[in-house]
């Protein structure tokens, strides 16, 4: 356990150092996450919906309170099915693990 703790601490420190070196080499020291652009496929899909109807602009475009720029978002009614599917798969996997552990305990008790 001590080795793992030491390894994790050293790994994180060396990773920070490597990350800084790469930022310096690629001239990305001043780069902020707020400057990231959306993926072209996502932006194209959202612009297609906005061009169909101006009502969609209220749903798909929000003004960022910090930068003041318009940003494209995925509305909750499109995001909800994906989240529900992910959550149901997660619950199934947790229940599967609990079932396997319970069956192993039951097997050890019977035999």
Secondary structure, DSSP 8 states (H G I E B T S, - for coil): -HHHHHHHHHHHHHHHHHHHHHHHHTT-TT--GGG----HHHHHHHHHHHHH-THHHHHHEEE-TTT--EEE---HHHHHHHHHHHHHHHHHHHHHHHHHHHHHHHHHHH-
